[in-house]
Amino acid sequence: MIEDKEFLAKSYFIQGIKAHKNNDLKLAKKFYQMALNKNPNYLEVNLNLGILHNQLDEFSDALNYYKKVLQTNPTYIDALYNLGNVYKKLKQYQKSINCYKKVIQLDHKNIAAYNNLGNLFKDIGEYQNAMNCYKKSIQINQNNVVAYYNLGSLFKELGEYKNAKNCFEKAIEKEPNNLMLQWQSMNIFPVIYKKYSEIENSRKKFEDKIKKINELIKNTYQYSNEHLINSIMSSTNFFLHYQGKDDLKLQKLYASLVEQLTKKIYPNLHKIRKKKNSQKFISIGFISSFFREHTISKLFKNWVIKLNNNKFKKYVYYTEDKTDHVTNYIRSNVDFFYQNTDVNKLIDRISKDNLDLIIYLDIGMMPKIQILSSLRLAPTQCNTWGHPVTSGFKNIDYFISSELMEKQGSEKYYSEKLIKLPGIGINYDLPDLSKIKKKNTQKKSNVTAFLNLQSLFKLLPQDDHIYLDIIQKHPNSCFYFIEGIKSSMTLIFKERISKLFKKEGHDYKKFFHFYPRCSQDKFFQLIHDADIILDSFNWSGGNTSLEAISMNKPIVTYPSNFMRGRHTYGILKFLELEETIANSKQNYVDIAVKLAKDLNFRNLVIKKIKTNKKKLFSDRDSIKFFENLLINELNIINDIKTTLN
């Protein structure tokens, strides 16, 4: 009888494995339970049930099965390893670390444990420990492509461009047909440039990589849909856009590459969608990765929630899982709110909702959005300036911009048809400044505090001389910056500035100060305590400039040719404040120095901001213009003018 039970348990277990491999989890679970009924201490069955429940995100059950295995055999490596994976998902990081370390103690050459331990260290910001794990994994197996990929991704996150590039290229040598490796290698850019020549070199490399991947797709075997999706989901070309160049050609090449892949995955979602006949409502979808406390929501949430409910049905699709009070506020003020991180589920939901119009708020920032925006999910599809660069996608019809932020003839920089809303085109709420502490007027100093509000990756080496130029005319100057996302990025920027200042006989540390990245309230305090805001060239402040204006801060700006370098220019033009808009870099320096030295001039500018800024915030006209655009100009629905006006 005992032998029969063991035989049946093994038979059920084998059938469970077959169902599990076929992804029939319900049937697999049934067979595993039948096996346990015959032999409750069958360790392999308990292990597989743990794996199954982990797949179903039923983590409590998964933990119980793994622990049951380890109670019988504390050195069962597979159970320890999988237990570590579950603890990691539950963010019980120390328990996860302990599990992986036990695996490594039992098996010094367990590459998977080293890689997963490295990934965990990376997630919690222990970068050196992560690096050591990946390097140990490579030391064990020189052909370990996963470890090279992970190490390259870590270097990329730290802004260590050359090291990242070398890791991906080593991995590509071993697996030249691995599309994900090629994709990651294509999208590596120096986050902080040491010198101007790096910009052109990286653009050339990017274009060459696009050609290489095109050849790969054309000449090699068919990739699975899963591999194609994972490749596109691995990265975007985000940092290409911060080089101060006309990106239209490269954007179209990159978009065409994405389109090639998504046509293979979703062949039916590249076809023209017919406009509906006239109806009572326009169904409009807003898609973003940032429906939370974020610049995108600050700029555009009122487009979403303040549209006329009698004319529009508002659908929101949020592609990330972070939520906060802003998420809840948007959710409660729209007709339909759908949140999911699974790109296929997002596509399915958007398609079923049968929208008239989609507006993407931030194409180019997150990988999922570049998949969605390559598809035809509505008859009319728009991009806007949440990430102010042309998408290059054939299925994006319009780019909704601002009349004041576009230069005459700027249509040539867009693959979409350019639409310019009057003014700055958005309805922006006055920031809550209630937690700001008043400046201590007792502490008087003749040093002028200049503050740059932008991320360090927006500051290019060809513009660094302006700080020296200001110092030569006004030695009592200090320049304040926000530290980079990673300390390695800040270090590269400091080294660049240090070399420039050293050539002129200056110690940059005397003039440059760096604030740690901080909360919104502390950020507002930094702005409040500054004397003058120095806008960055090539990529101008938008949200941050609006915040500075709310605090009556003078901003010096020099607009570029591209919309992304003209946000502050448009804001100041809207305020009829042209005194601090420069027409050259030298003029920029002169205005900054005049604001520092001439208090009458500075006070005149501040007074003008105080008088005019009311019309900048919660501008209801901008919503009316936006509604008029949607109803009358885009011709979203047949005969729409007669039905909705």
C-alpha positions as CSV (number, residue, x, y, z in Angstrom):
1,M,0.0,0.0,0.0
2,I,2.9,2.4,0.9
3,E,4.5,1.6,-2.5
4,D,1.2,2.4,-4.3
5,K,0.9,5.8,-2.6
6,E,4.5,6.7,-3.6
7,F,3.9,5.6,-7.2
8,L,0.7,7.6,-7.4
9,A,2.3,10.7,-5.8
10,K,5.1,10.6,-8.4
11,S,2.6,10.1,-11.2
12,Y,0.5,13.1,-10.2
13,F,3.7,15.1,-9.7
14,I,4.8,14.4,-13.3
15,Q,1.4,15.3,-14.7
16,G,1.5,18.5,-12.6
17,I,4.9,19.4,-14.1
18,K,3.5,18.9,-17.6
19,A,0.5,21.2,-16.9
20,H,2.9,23.7,-15.2
21,K,5.1,23.8,-18.3
22,N,2.0,24.4,-20.5
23,N,1.1,27.3,-18.2
24,D,-2.1,25.6,-17.1
25,L,-1.7,26.6,-13.5
26,K,-5.1,25.5,-12.4
27,L,-4.6,22.0,-13.6
28,A,-1.0,21.9,-12.3
29,K,-2.2,22.9,-8.9
30,K,-4.8,20.2,-8.9
31,F,-2.2,17.5,-9.7
32,Y,0.3,18.8,-7.1
33,Q,-2.4,18.7,-4.4
34,M,-3.3,15.2,-5.4
35,A,0.4,14.2,-5.1
36,L,0.5,15.8,-1.6
37,N,-2.6,13.9,-0.6
38,K,-0.6,10.7,-1.2
39,N,2.7,12.0,0.2
40,P,2.5,15.3,2.3
41,N,6.3,15.4,2.7
42,Y,7.1,15.3,-1.0
43,L,9.6,18.1,-1.1
44,E,9.7,18.7,-4.8
45,V,5.9,19.0,-4.9
46,N,5.9,21.6,-2.1
47,L,8.6,23.4,-3.9
48,N,6.7,23.5,-7.2
49,L,3.5,24.6,-5.4
50,G,5.6,27.5,-3.9
51,I,6.7,28.5,-7.4
52,L,3.1,28.2,-8.7
53,H,1.7,30.5,-6.0
54,N,4.6,32.9,-6.6
55,Q,3.5,33.1,-10.2
56,L,0.0,33.9,-9.1
57,D,1.3,36.6,-6.7
58,E,-0.1,34.6,-3.8
59,F,3.0,35.2,-1.8
60,S,1.8,34.1,1.6
61,D,1.0,30.6,0.3
62,A,4.3,30.5,-1.6
63,L,6.2,31.3,1.6
64,N,4.4,28.6,3.5
65,Y,5.4,25.9,0.9
66,Y,9.0,27.0,0.7
67,K,9.3,27.0,4.6
68,K,7.7,23.6,4.7
69,V,10.5,22.3,2.4
70,L,13.2,24.0,4.5
71,Q,11.8,22.6,7.8
72,T,12.6,19.1,6.4
73,N,15.8,20.1,4.6
74,P,17.3,23.4,5.6
75,T,20.0,23.2,2.9
76,Y,17.6,22.7,0.0
77,I,19.1,25.3,-2.4
78,D,16.1,25.8,-4.7
79,A,13.8,26.4,-1.8
80,L,16.2,29.0,-0.3
81,Y,16.6,30.7,-3.6
82,N,12.9,30.9,-4.4
83,L,12.2,32.0,-0.8
84,G,14.6,34.9,-1.4
85,N,12.8,35.9,-4.5
86,V,9.5,36.1,-2.7
87,Y,10.9,38.1,0.2
88,K,12.3,40.5,-2.4
89,K,8.9,41.0,-4.0
90,L,7.5,41.6,-0.5
91,K,10.3,44.2,0.1
92,Q,11.6,42.2,3.1
93,Y,15.0,42.9,1.8
94,Q,17.2,41.7,4.7
95,K,15.4,38.3,4.7
96,S,15.9,38.1,1.0
97,I,19.6,38.9,1.3
98,N,20.0,36.3,4.0
99,C,18.4,33.6,1.7
100,Y,20.7,34.4,-1.3
101,K,23.8,34.5,1.0
102,K,22.8,31.0,2.4
103,V,22.5,29.7,-1.2
104,I,26.0,31.1,-2.0
105,Q,27.4,29.5,1.2
106,L,26.1,26.2,0.1
107,D,27.1,26.6,-3.6
108,H,29.9,29.1,-4.2
109,K,29.3,29.0,-7.9
110,N,25.6,29.7,-7.9
111,I,25.4,32.4,-10.6
112,A,21.6,33.0,-10.3
113,A,22.0,33.8,-6.6
114,Y,24.8,36.2,-7.3
115,N,22.8,37.9,-10.0
116,N,19.6,38.2,-7.9
117,L,21.6,39.4,-4.9
118,G,23.2,42.0,-7.1
119,N,19.8,43.1,-8.4
120,L,18.5,43.4,-4.9
121,F,21.5,45.5,-3.8
122,K,20.9,47.7,-6.8
123,D,17.3,48.2,-5.9
124,I,18.1,49.4,-2.4
125,G,20.9,51.7,-3.6
126,E,23.9,49.6,-2.4
127,Y,25.6,50.0,-5.8
128,Q,29.1,48.8,-4.8
129,N,27.7,45.5,-3.3
130,A,25.6,45.1,-6.5
131,M,28.7,45.6,-8.7
132,N,30.7,43.0,-6.6
133,C,27.9,40.4,-7.1
134,Y,27.8,40.9,-10.9
135,K,31.6,40.8,-11.2
136,K,31.7,37.6,-9.1
137,S,29.1,36.1,-11.4
138,I,31.2,37.0,-14.4
139,Q,34.3,35.6,-12.7
140,I,32.6,32.3,-12.3
141,N,31.4,32.2,-15.9
142,Q,33.0,34.5,-18.4
143,N,30.1,33.8,-20.8
144,N,27.5,34.9,-18.4
145,V,25.5,37.3,-20.5
146,V,22.9,38.0,-17.8
147,A,25.6,39.3,-15.5
148,Y,27.1,41.5,-18.2
149,Y,23.6,42.9,-18.9
150,N,23.0,43.6,-15.2
151,L,26.4,45.2,-14.7
152,G,25.9,47.3,-17.8
153,S,22.4,48.4,-16.6
154,L,23.9,49.4,-13.3
155,F,26.7,51.5,-14.9
156,K,24.0,53.1,-17.1
157,E,21.9,54.0,-14.1
158,L,25.0,55.5,-12.4
159,G,25.8,57.6,-15.5
160,E,29.0,55.7,-16.2
161,Y,28.6,55.7,-20.0
162,K,31.8,54.0,-21.1
163,N,31.6,51.2,-18.5
164,A,28.0,50.6,-19.5
165,K,28.8,50.5,-23.2
166,N,31.7,48.1,-22.6
167,C,29.5,45.7,-20.6
168,F,26.8,45.6,-23.3
169,E,29.3,45.2,-26.1
170,K,30.9,42.3,-24.3
171,A,27.5,40.6,-23.9
172,I,26.8,41.3,-27.6
173,E,30.0,39.6,-28.6
174,K,28.7,36.4,-26.9
175,E,25.1,36.8,-28.2
176,P,25.1,39.0,-31.2
177,N,21.5,38.2,-32.1
178,N,20.2,39.2,-28.7
179,L,17.9,42.1,-29.5
180,M,17.5,43.3,-25.9
181,L,21.3,43.7,-25.6
182,Q,21.4,45.6,-28.9
183,W,18.5,47.8,-27.8
184,Q,20.2,48.7,-24.5
185,S,23.5,49.4,-26.2
186,M,21.7,51.7,-28.7
187,N,20.1,53.7,-25.9
188,I,23.2,54.5,-23.9
189,F,24.1,58.2,-23.8
190,P,26.5,60.1,-21.5
191,V,24.1,61.5,-18.9
192,I,26.5,64.3,-18.1
193,Y,28.9,65.3,-20.9
194,K,32.5,65.9,-20.1
195,K,33.1,67.7,-23.4
196,Y,31.1,68.9,-26.4
197,S,32.6,66.3,-28.8
198,E,30.8,63.5,-26.8
199,I,27.5,64.8,-28.1
200,E,28.2,64.3,-31.8
201,N,29.9,61.0,-31.1
202,S,26.9,59.6,-29.2
203,R,24.5,60.7,-31.9
204,K,26.6,59.0,-34.6
205,K,26.7,55.8,-32.4
206,F,22.9,55.9,-31.9
207,E,22.3,56.2,-35.7
208,D,24.7,53.4,-36.4
209,K,23.0,51.2,-33.8
210,I,19.6,51.8,-35.4
211,K,21.1,50.6,-38.7
212,K,22.6,47.5,-37.0
213,I,19.3,46.5,-35.4
214,N,17.5,47.0,-38.7
215,E,19.9,44.6,-40.3
216,L,19.5,42.2,-37.4
217,I,15.7,42.2,-37.8
218,K,15.9,41.8,-41.5
219,N,18.6,39.1,-41.7
220,T,18.2,36.9,-38.6
221,Y,15.6,34.4,-37.4
222,Q,12.2,35.4,-36.1
223,Y,12.1,36.8,-32.6
224,S,9.2,35.8,-30.3
225,N,6.7,38.5,-29.4
226,E,7.9,38.2,-25.8
227,H,11.5,39.0,-26.8
228,L,10.4,41.9,-29.0
229,I,8.3,43.4,-26.2
230,N,11.1,42.9,-23.6
231,S,13.5,44.6,-25.9
232,I,11.4,47.7,-26.4
233,M,10.5,47.7,-22.7
234,S,14.2,47.7,-21.7
235,S,14.9,51.4,-22.4
236,T,14.1,54.6,-24.3
237,N,16.3,57.1,-26.1
238,F,15.4,59.7,-23.4
239,F,18.8,61.2,-23.0
240,L,19.2,61.9,-26.8
241,H,16.8,64.8,-26.4
242,Y,19.0,66.7,-24.0
243,Q,21.8,67.4,-26.5
244,G,20.4,70.7,-27.8
245,K,20.1,69.5,-31.4
246,D,17.4,69.1,-34.0
247,D,16.2,65.5,-33.3
248,L,13.6,65.1,-36.0
249,K,15.7,62.8,-38.3
250,L,16.9,60.6,-35.4
251,Q,13.5,60.5,-33.8
252,K,11.9,59.3,-37.1
253,L,14.6,56.6,-37.5
254,Y,14.0,55.4,-33.9
255,A,10.3,55.6,-34.2
256,S,10.4,53.6,-37.4
257,L,12.4,50.9,-35.6
258,V,9.8,50.7,-32.8
259,E,7.0,50.6,-35.4
260,Q,8.7,47.7,-37.2
261,L,8.7,45.6,-34.0
262,T,5.2,46.6,-32.9
263,K,3.8,45.7,-36.4
264,K,5.1,42.2,-35.8
265,I,3.6,42.0,-32.3
266,Y,0.3,43.9,-33.0
267,P,-0.3,43.7,-36.8
268,N,-3.9,44.8,-36.5
269,L,-3.2,47.9,-34.5
270,H,-1.5,49.9,-37.2
271,K,-4.6,50.2,-39.4
272,I,-6.6,53.4,-39.8
273,R,-9.5,53.7,-37.5
274,K,-12.6,55.4,-38.9
275,K,-14.0,58.4,-37.2
276,K,-17.4,58.0,-35.6
277,N,-20.5,59.7,-36.9
278,S,-21.8,62.7,-34.9
279,Q,-22.7,62.0,-31.3
280,K,-23.4,63.8,-28.0
281,F,-19.9,63.3,-26.5
282,I,-16.3,63.2,-27.6
283,S,-14.6,60.3,-25.8
284,I,-11.0,61.5,-25.1
285,G,-8.3,59.4,-23.5
286,F,-5.3,60.8,-21.6
287,I,-2.3,58.5,-21.3
288,S,0.7,59.0,-19.0
289,S,3.1,57.3,-16.7
290,F,2.9,60.2,-14.2
291,F,-0.6,60.7,-12.9
292,R,0.8,61.4,-9.4
293,E,2.8,64.2,-7.7
294,H,5.0,65.0,-10.7
295,T,5.7,67.7,-13.2
296,I,3.5,66.1,-15.9
297,S,0.4,66.2,-13.6
298,K,1.2,69.7,-12.5
299,L,1.3,70.9,-16.1
300,F,-1.6,69.0,-17.6
301,K,-4.0,67.6,-14.9
302,N,-6.4,70.5,-15.5
303,W,-6.6,69.6,-19.2
304,V,-8.0,66.4,-17.9
305,I,-10.3,67.4,-15.1
306,K,-11.6,70.8,-16.2
307,L,-12.9,69.8,-19.7
308,N,-16.6,70.4,-20.1
309,N,-18.4,67.3,-18.8
310,N,-21.4,68.1,-21.2
311,K,-19.2,67.7,-24.2
312,F,-16.5,65.2,-23.3
313,K,-16.2,61.8,-21.7
314,K,-12.8,61.6,-20.1
315,Y,-10.8,58.4,-19.9
316,V,-7.5,58.2,-18.0
317,Y,-5.0,55.4,-18.5
318,Y,-2.2,55.3,-15.9
319,T,0.7,53.0,-16.9
320,E,2.5,52.8,-13.5
321,D,1.6,51.6,-10.0
322,K,2.6,54.5,-7.8
323,T,-0.4,56.4,-6.4
324,D,-0.8,59.4,-4.2
325,H,-3.3,62.2,-3.5
326,V,-2.9,63.6,-7.0
327,T,-3.8,60.1,-8.5
328,N,-6.9,60.0,-6.3
329,Y,-7.9,63.6,-7.2
330,I,-7.7,62.8,-10.9
331,R,-9.5,59.5,-10.5
332,S,-12.4,61.2,-8.8
333,N,-12.8,63.9,-11.5
334,V,-12.9,61.8,-14.7
335,D,-15.5,59.3,-16.1
336,F,-13.1,56.3,-16.4
337,F,-9.8,55.7,-14.7
338,Y,-7.8,52.6,-15.6
339,Q,-4.4,51.8,-14.0
340,N,-2.3,48.9,-15.1
341,T,1.4,48.2,-15.6
342,D,0.8,45.4,-18.2
343,V,1.2,46.8,-21.7
344,N,-1.1,44.2,-23.2
345,K,-3.8,44.8,-20.7
346,L,-3.5,48.5,-21.4
347,I,-3.8,48.0,-25.1
348,D,-6.8,45.7,-24.7
349,R,-8.6,48.2,-22.4
350,I,-7.9,51.2,-24.6
351,S,-9.0,49.4,-27.7
352,K,-12.3,48.2,-26.1
353,D,-13.1,51.8,-24.9
354,N,-13.4,52.8,-28.6
355,L,-12.1,56.4,-28.1
356,D,-12.4,59.3,-30.5
357,L,-9.1,60.9,-29.5
358,I,-6.0,60.0,-27.4
359,I,-3.6,62.6,-26.0
360,Y,-0.2,61.3,-24.8
361,L,1.2,63.6,-22.2
362,D,4.8,62.3,-22.1
363,I,6.0,60.3,-25.2
364,G,9.7,59.5,-24.9
365,M,10.1,59.1,-21.1
366,M,8.9,55.6,-20.4
367,P,9.2,52.4,-22.5
368,K,5.6,51.4,-22.2
369,I,4.5,54.7,-23.7
370,Q,6.7,54.2,-26.8
371,I,4.9,50.9,-27.5
372,L,1.4,52.4,-27.0
373,S,2.1,55.5,-29.0
374,S,3.5,53.5,-32.0
375,L,0.0,51.9,-32.4
376,R,-3.3,53.2,-33.8
377,L,-5.6,53.0,-30.8
378,A,-7.9,55.9,-31.8
379,P,-8.8,57.7,-35.0
380,T,-7.0,60.8,-33.9
381,Q,-3.8,60.8,-31.7
382,C,-1.9,63.6,-30.2
383,N,1.4,64.3,-28.5
384,T,2.2,67.3,-26.2
385,W,5.0,68.9,-24.4
386,G,5.2,66.9,-21.2
387,H,8.3,65.7,-23.0
388,P,8.7,68.4,-25.5
389,V,10.2,66.6,-28.5
390,T,8.6,65.3,-31.6
391,S,7.7,61.6,-31.3
392,G,8.6,60.6,-34.9
393,F,5.7,58.1,-34.9
394,K,3.5,57.9,-38.0
395,N,0.4,57.2,-35.8
396,I,0.7,60.4,-33.9
397,D,-1.2,63.0,-35.9
398,Y,-0.8,66.3,-33.9
399,F,1.6,67.9,-31.5
400,I,-0.3,70.3,-29.2
401,S,2.1,73.1,-28.2
402,S,2.1,76.7,-27.1
403,E,2.0,79.8,-29.3
404,L,4.4,81.7,-27.1
405,M,6.9,78.7,-26.9
406,E,7.3,78.1,-30.6
407,K,9.5,80.0,-32.9
408,Q,8.2,81.0,-36.3
409,G,8.8,78.1,-38.7
410,S,9.2,75.5,-36.0
411,E,6.8,73.2,-37.8
412,K,10.0,71.8,-39.5
413,Y,11.1,70.2,-36.2
414,Y,8.0,67.9,-35.9
415,S,6.8,64.8,-37.6
416,E,3.3,65.6,-36.3
417,K,1.2,68.5,-37.5
418,L,1.9,71.3,-35.1
419,I,-1.0,73.0,-33.2
420,K,-0.3,76.1,-31.1
421,L,-2.6,77.0,-28.3
422,P,-2.7,80.7,-27.4
423,G,-0.5,81.8,-24.6
424,I,1.3,79.1,-22.7
425,G,-1.6,76.7,-23.4
426,I,-2.1,75.2,-20.0
427,N,-4.2,75.8,-16.9
428,Y,-1.7,75.8,-14.0
429,D,-2.6,75.9,-10.4
430,L,-0.9,78.4,-8.1
431,P,1.5,76.3,-6.0
432,D,0.9,75.9,-2.2
433,L,3.6,78.0,-0.6
434,S,2.2,77.9,2.9
435,K,5.2,75.9,4.4
436,I,7.9,78.3,3.2
437,K,9.7,80.1,6.0
438,K,10.5,83.7,5.6
439,K,14.1,84.7,4.9
440,N,16.1,85.9,7.9
441,T,16.5,89.6,7.0
442,Q,19.0,90.0,9.9
443,K,21.6,88.0,7.9
444,K,22.7,90.5,5.3
445,S,25.3,89.6,2.6
446,N,26.6,91.3,-0.5
447,V,26.9,87.9,-2.2
448,T,24.3,87.3,-4.9
449,A,22.7,83.8,-4.8
450,F,22.1,82.5,-8.3
451,L,20.0,79.3,-8.5
452,N,19.7,76.9,-11.4
453,L,16.6,74.8,-10.9
454,Q,17.2,72.2,-13.7
455,S,18.6,68.7,-13.5
456,L,22.4,68.6,-14.2
457,F,21.9,66.5,-17.4
458,K,20.3,69.6,-19.0
459,L,23.5,71.6,-18.6
460,L,25.9,71.2,-21.6
461,P,29.6,71.9,-21.5
462,Q,29.5,74.6,-24.2
463,D,27.5,76.8,-21.9
464,D,29.6,76.5,-18.7
465,H,31.6,79.7,-19.5
466,I,28.6,81.9,-18.5
467,Y,29.4,81.3,-14.8
468,L,33.0,82.6,-15.3
469,D,31.7,85.5,-17.4
470,I,29.3,86.5,-14.5
471,I,32.1,86.2,-11.9
472,Q,34.4,88.5,-14.0
473,K,31.7,91.2,-13.9
474,H,30.3,90.4,-10.4
475,P,32.9,88.5,-8.2
476,N,30.4,88.4,-5.3
477,S,28.4,85.6,-6.9
478,C,27.4,82.1,-5.8
479,F,25.8,79.5,-8.0
480,Y,23.5,76.9,-6.5
481,F,22.5,73.6,-8.2
482,I,20.5,70.5,-7.3
483,E,22.7,67.3,-7.1
484,G,22.3,64.7,-9.8
485,I,20.1,61.6,-9.4
486,K,23.2,59.7,-8.6
487,S,26.4,61.0,-6.9
488,S,28.5,59.8,-9.8
489,M,26.6,62.2,-12.1
490,T,27.3,65.2,-9.8
491,L,30.9,64.2,-9.7
492,I,31.3,64.3,-13.5
493,F,29.7,67.8,-13.6
494,K,31.9,69.1,-10.8
495,E,35.0,67.7,-12.5
496,R,34.0,69.5,-15.8
497,I,33.4,72.8,-14.0
498,S,36.6,72.4,-11.9
499,K,38.8,72.0,-15.1
500,L,37.2,75.1,-16.7
501,F,37.7,77.3,-13.6
502,K,41.2,76.0,-13.0
503,K,42.3,77.2,-16.4
504,E,41.2,80.7,-15.4
505,G,42.9,80.5,-12.0
506,H,39.8,80.0,-9.9
507,D,38.7,77.3,-7.4
508,Y,35.2,76.4,-8.4
509,K,34.4,75.4,-4.8
510,K,34.4,79.0,-3.8
511,F,31.5,79.8,-6.1
512,F,29.6,76.5,-6.6
513,H,27.3,74.9,-4.1
514,F,25.2,71.7,-4.5
515,Y,21.9,71.0,-2.6
516,P,20.9,67.4,-2.0
517,R,17.8,66.2,-3.8
518,C,14.9,67.1,-1.6
519,S,11.2,67.2,-0.9
520,Q,8.8,69.6,-2.7
521,D,8.6,71.9,0.4
522,K,12.4,72.1,0.7
523,F,12.7,72.7,-3.0
524,F,10.3,75.7,-2.6
525,Q,12.4,76.9,0.2
526,L,15.5,76.9,-2.0
527,I,13.8,78.9,-4.6
528,H,12.5,81.4,-2.0
529,D,15.9,81.9,-0.5
530,A,17.6,82.5,-3.9
531,D,18.1,86.0,-5.3
532,I,18.0,85.3,-9.0
533,I,17.1,82.2,-11.1
534,L,19.4,81.3,-14.0
535,D,17.4,79.4,-16.6
536,S,19.3,76.6,-18.4
537,F,20.0,76.9,-22.2
538,N,18.6,74.3,-24.6
539,W,16.2,72.8,-22.1
540,S,14.4,75.6,-20.3
541,G,12.5,75.4,-17.0
542,G,8.7,74.9,-17.4
543,N,7.2,73.7,-14.2
544,T,10.1,75.0,-12.1
545,S,9.9,78.5,-13.8
546,L,6.2,78.7,-13.0
547,E,7.0,77.8,-9.4
548,A,9.7,80.5,-9.2
549,I,7.4,83.1,-10.7
550,S,4.8,82.2,-8.0
551,M,7.5,83.4,-5.6
552,N,8.2,86.6,-7.5
553,K,11.7,85.5,-8.5
554,P,13.5,87.1,-11.5
555,I,14.5,84.6,-14.1
556,V,17.1,85.1,-16.8
557,T,16.5,83.1,-19.9
558,Y,18.0,82.8,-23.4
559,P,15.5,80.9,-25.7
560,S,16.8,78.3,-28.2
561,N,15.4,77.4,-31.6
562,F,13.4,74.4,-30.1
563,M,10.3,74.4,-28.0
564,R,12.1,72.6,-25.2
565,G,14.4,75.6,-24.8
566,R,11.6,78.2,-24.9
567,H,9.3,77.4,-21.9
568,T,10.6,80.3,-19.7
569,Y,10.6,82.6,-22.7
570,G,6.9,81.9,-23.3
571,I,6.1,82.4,-19.6
572,L,7.9,85.7,-19.4
573,K,6.3,86.9,-22.7
574,F,2.9,86.0,-21.3
575,L,3.7,88.2,-18.3
576,E,4.8,91.0,-20.6
577,L,8.2,90.8,-18.9
578,E,10.9,91.0,-21.6
579,E,13.5,92.7,-19.5
580,T,15.1,89.3,-18.5
581,I,14.9,87.6,-21.9
582,A,18.3,87.6,-23.5
583,N,19.1,87.7,-27.2
584,S,22.6,86.2,-26.8
585,K,24.7,84.4,-24.2
586,Q,26.6,87.7,-23.6
587,N,23.3,89.5,-23.2
588,Y,22.3,86.7,-20.7
589,V,25.4,87.4,-18.6
590,D,24.7,91.2,-18.8
591,I,21.1,90.8,-17.6
592,A,22.2,88.5,-14.7
593,V,24.8,90.9,-13.6
594,K,22.4,93.9,-13.8
595,L,19.9,92.1,-11.7
596,A,22.7,91.4,-9.2
597,K,24.1,94.9,-9.0
598,D,21.2,97.1,-9.8
599,L,18.6,96.6,-7.0
600,N,16.3,99.2,-8.6
601,F,16.2,97.1,-11.7
602,R,15.6,93.9,-9.8
603,N,12.8,95.4,-7.8
604,L,11.2,96.7,-11.0
605,V,11.2,93.2,-12.4
606,I,9.8,91.8,-9.2
607,K,7.1,94.4,-9.1
608,K,6.1,93.5,-12.6
609,I,5.9,89.8,-11.8
610,K,3.7,90.6,-8.8
611,T,1.4,92.7,-10.9
612,N,1.0,90.3,-13.8
613,K,1.4,86.8,-12.5
614,K,-2.3,86.5,-11.6
615,K,-3.2,85.8,-15.2
616,L,-0.6,83.1,-15.4
617,F,-2.2,80.8,-12.8
618,S,-5.5,79.0,-13.2
619,D,-6.1,80.6,-16.5
620,R,-9.6,79.5,-17.5
621,D,-9.2,80.8,-21.0
622,S,-6.6,78.1,-21.7
623,I,-9.2,75.4,-21.1
624,K,-11.7,77.2,-23.4
625,F,-9.0,77.4,-26.1
626,F,-8.2,73.7,-25.6
627,E,-11.9,72.7,-25.8
628,N,-12.3,74.8,-29.0
629,L,-9.2,73.0,-30.5
630,L,-10.7,69.6,-29.8
631,I,-14.1,70.4,-31.1
632,N,-13.5,72.7,-34.1
633,E,-9.9,72.2,-35.4
634,L,-9.1,68.5,-35.0
635,N,-12.3,67.4,-36.7
636,I,-12.4,64.3,-34.4
637,I,-15.9,63.2,-35.3
638,N,-17.8,63.6,-38.5
639,D,-20.1,66.7,-38.4
640,I,-18.8,67.4,-34.9
641,K,-19.3,71.2,-35.2
642,T,-23.0,70.9,-35.6
643,T,-23.5,68.5,-32.8
644,L,-21.4,70.0,-30.0
645,N,-21.3,73.7,-30.5
